[in-house]
């Protein structure tokens, strides 16, 4: 009977992970990433995960499914973020910034939930962002003035076409300092958002946000092409 009850709880919640790390984790070189499974051996991190330094691949982190704290990827040597394809949920903020060689934010095939803010900032070689499975962002705060999704300071980004599963966001979407950005597409499912701010001077096409029917503020500054 106990076994039956356990199986039933597991089936109903879907929140039981195989193993848990109750620590904050910093991975500051490729060797630390490669040895993650042997060092920590968990798929659920009940703390923060920071990836920084001379990291060139995230493939060693493919078993991670859940992060209770924040996830930061900063100052790495990554070209692509591919490798964490089983990550489903980050309850804290998610920052990808100041990665000098990063060209593609990709590989987040199961990531549906980010509880805090999302920032993709200062990645000078970035040309593509794929976060198409994201459905929920900013659910840890009910104050829209503190909720932010920011895409800014990515000097090589010309087109943004992502966030295709996000239906509502109680916060602000901000785009700025992407000096070559010409087109914002995607956001195909978005119906409700508090505000949208755009500060990109070369923008000439906004084909996203086609389903938005609830919006408090829409602000564009700097573009002479719209």
N, C-alpha and C positions, 0 to 999 in steps of 0.2 A: 504493500500500500504506500509506503514512504517513497519508494522509487517512482510509483505512478504519479504521486503528488509533485515530486521534483520535476519529472518530465513535463507535466502540465504547466507548472510555473515557468519553466524554460520556454515552452512553446508560446505562452501568452505574452511574456515580457520581451523576449529576444534581447535582453540586456545582460546576460551572463556571459562573461568572457573567459577564455581558457586560463589566463594567468594575468596577474595584476602587479604593476610596479608602483609602490607608494612613495615615489621620490621625484624630484625635479631632475631632468636629464639634460646634460650639455654634451653634444657631439661636435668636437672642434677639429677633427681631421678624418681622413677617409678610413683609416684603420679602425677608429672608434665606431664608424657607421658599419663597416664590414663585420665587426665582432659584436654588434648589438644583440643578436640572438644568444650568443654564448655568454655574454656579460649579464644581460638582463632577462632574456627569455620570456618576455611578456608581450601580450597583444593589447593591453589596456594600461595607459599611463595615468595614474591619479595625481598628476602634477603637470609641470610644464615641460615642453620639449624644445630645446634650442639647437639649431643646426648652423654651424658657422665655421670659419676658417677654411682650410684647404680641402674641402669636400667636393668631389667631382661626380659622385653618383649616390642616389638614394636607394639603390636596389636592395641594400641590406636591411631596409626598414619595411619590407613588403608585408610583414606579419602584423603590423600595428593597425588596430581597428578603431581605437577610441583614445582621445586625449581629453582629460578633464580640465586641464588648464589651458595655457596658450601654446601656439605653435609659431615659432619664428624661424625663417630661413634668411640669413643675412651674411654679407661679406664672404660668400662662398665662391668656389670656382666652378659651380654648376653651369652647364649649358642647357640642361633640361631638368625639370622637377620630376620627371617620370621615375617611378620606383615605389611610391607609396599607394599602390593601386587598391589596397584593401581598407584604407582609412575611410571610415563612415561618418565620424562625428568629432568635432572639436568644440568643447563647451566655452572656451575662452576666445581671445582674439587670434587672428591668423594674419601674420605679416610676412611678406616677401619683399625685401628691400636691400638695395645697395649690393647687388650681385653683378659684378662687372662683366661676366661672360654669359649671363643667362639670356637665352633667346626664346625659350618656350616654357610657359607655365602650363603643364599638361600632366596627364596620368592620374587625375583625381576622379577615376571612373565610378567610385562608390561614395564620394564625399557629398552628403546631402545636407549637413547641418553645421553651421558655425554660430556659436552662441554670442560671441563678441563682435568687435569691428573687424573689417577686412581691409588691408592696405597692400597694394602692389605699387611700390614706389622706388624711384631712383635706380632702375635697372636699365642701363643705357643701350644694351643690345637687344632688348626684348622686342619681339615682333609678333607674338601670338599668345593669347590667353584662352585656355579652355577650362571652364568651371561650369559645365553645362548640366551637371546633376544637382547642383545646389538648389534646395527648396526653401531652407529656413536660415536666415541670418539675423543676428542681434536679438535673439529671444531671451537673453539673460537680463536685458534692461527694457523697461516699459517707457522710458523717457526718450522720445525721438530726437531730442536735441543732443543726446550723447551717442546715438547710433550713427555709424558712418561706414560706407563702402567707398574707398578712395583709390582711384587709378591716376597716379600723377608722377610726373618727372621721369617718364620712360621715353627717352629721346628718339628711339627708332620705331616706335609703335605707330603704324599708319592706319590700321583698321582694328576695331574692337567688335567682335562678334561672338558673344558668349552669354552666360547667365540665362539660358533658355528655359530653365525649369522653375525659376523664382517667380512666385505668384504675388507675394506681397512683402513689403519691407517697411517697417515702422522706423524710418530714419532717412538719412540723406545719401544720395548717390552723387559723388563728386568726381569730376574729370578736369585735370589741369596740368599744365607744364609738360604735356606730351607734344612736343614741338612739331612733329610730323603727322600727328593724328588728323586724318581727313574724314573718317567715317565711323559712326557709332551705330552698330546693328545689334541684333540679339535681343535679349529681354523679351522674348516672344510670348511668355506666359504672364508677364507682370501686369497686374491690374490695379494694385494699390501701392502707393509710395508717398512718403511725406514730402520730400523735396528732391529736386534734381538741379545741380549746379554744374555749369560747363565753362571752363576758362581757357579752352584751347583755340588759338588764333587761326589755325589753318583748317579748321573743321568746315567741311562743305556739304556734309550729308548726315542726316539723322534719320535712319529708317527703323531704328529700334523703338520700343515703347508703344507699339501699335495698339495694344489692348488696354493701356492705362486709362482708367475712367475715374480715378480718385487721386488727386494731386494737389497739395497745398501751395507749393511754390515751384516755379520753373524759371531758372535764371541762367542767361547766357551773357558772357562778357568776353570781348576780345576778338570774336570771329566776325569778319566782314564778308564772308562767303555764303551766309545762310539767308 
